[in-house]
Amino acid sequence: MSRGSWSGNSPGPHARQRAALVLPRKRRLQLLGLGLLLTAAMLGTWAVASPDHLRHTAAKSLRDAIGPPQPPVELVINHIGDDDETAFADRTTTGQSVIIPHADAAAPATPRQPPDLSGVSFVLLLGADNRDAKVTGRTDTMMVGAFRHSDGKVAAFSVPRDLWIPLPDIGDLHDQGRTHARMSSVVRVGEVRLGPGQGLPLLRRILGEQLGVQIDRVASIDLAGFVGLVDDLGGIEVDVECPIKDCFWINGTDQPCDMLDIQAGRVRMDGATALKFARSRHGRGDHDRTRRQQAVMLGFARKVRAGGLRGLRDLWRQAEPFIKTDIATDDAAYYASFALDNELRDIRGFAIRHPMTARHVTEDGKHVMLLDRPAFDRALATMFDNELPAVRKPTRCADADAALSAR
C-alpha cells in the first residue's frame, strides 16, 4: 500500500513506528492482543444482536481501532535469511514483522495504478503446487484481493496461470535467455535462477510492473496445507453451479484415480473435496476453473461470517499454521472484517480472460496468453462495480462427465 493510500485521520507509518518504540515489543504485543480481544468481544456481541447496518458499524469500528495495515515492511528491513521455514517460524522471536525475505527483486518501479484505487490495499493469495521437487514453486492458483479502506468494500481478481509476461533484467535472467515466463512459473524462476527467497519478491515486482498493482501482503498455501486447513476448520460450504464428475491421479497414473462426484447446490466440502473441486478441468477450461476457485474463496469468507467478530482471532489461529504469510494478527483481523461487512453476493471483481487476453504460441511452441494492458486497466479501475464471476449464474452447464470424456 502506498503512503498516499492511508485514509481518515490514522497516523502515518513513521509516526506509528516511532510511537511503537515507547514500549518493549513483547509488552506491545500483549497489549495489542488484549485490546483486539476486548474490542472484538464487545463489537461482536453488538453485531450478533443487531441488524445488518449495525453489523456494518461494528466491523467499521474494528477497522478504525486497528487502522489500515502499514506499507510492506520488506522495503525497509534487511534480508531475514535463506531458510524459508526458519523465517516463517521465527515470526515472534526475531523482532521482525515480515516473513517473506527481502530481496533486490522487491524494489519495483512505481506501479501505474488507477488513481481511484490509491485508497485500496491489495493482498496476493497463492495456491502452490509443491508435491515434489520438480514442481516446487509452481503456482496453481493466483488471486488478488482488494480492500477499499474508505467504505469497507472488497473485490478480487483472478490471474491465469498461462499469462505470458516479460521478466525484468535482473541478475543474469536475460543472459540465461529467461526473458519471459508463464505467471505460474515466476516464483520458481526467482527461487532457482536468482536464489532462495527471491521468488515471491520477483512476483511482487512483476505484478507491480505488468499489472500496476502494489501488493501489500501475501498469503501462500500448498496443496497439502489447503486440505489440512479446510479439514481443521470443519469443512467449508461452497456453492456448486453445475454437477461434476472428474477423476484425479494424485499419486501417479499407476495408481487408482480419486473420483470427484458432486451435485449442484450448496455443498459442505472437506479439504480433499474442495481441492479437487478447485482444480477440476470440468467445463470451459480456465474460465470455469477460475469461477470454482473464487467459489471456494467465498466458502472461506462464509466461514468468517459465520464466526462473527468474536471468532476472528480463533479462526486466524487455526489458519496460521498452514499459511506462509506476512500478515500479522492485527492485519488479519482488519482484512477479515471486510467479510463481515459485505454480503457474499456483494463482493465484486473479475477474472483476467478474453477480451483482456489473446491466445499466443511462442517460438518454442508454448501455448500461452498475452495481456491487453489497456483492457486490464479498465477492468481494474472499475473492479468494485463489476459482479464477481463466481456469483453470476452460469448460462449453461457442460455434461457432468465432460472432464472424463475429454481425457
Beta strands, then each sheet from edge to edge (+ up, - down):
strand 1: 120-129
strand 2: 138-148
strand 3: 154-158
strand 4: 164-166
strand 5: 180-182
strand 6: 215-222
strand 7: 236-240
strand 8: 244-248
strand 9: 258-262
strand 10: 265-269
strand 11: 324-325
strand 12: 348-351
strand 13: 357-361
strand 14: 367-371
sheet 1: 11+ 6- 1- 2+ 3- 12-
sheet 2: 4+ 5-
sheet 3: 7+ 10-
sheet 4: 8+ 9-
sheet 5: 13+ 14-
end
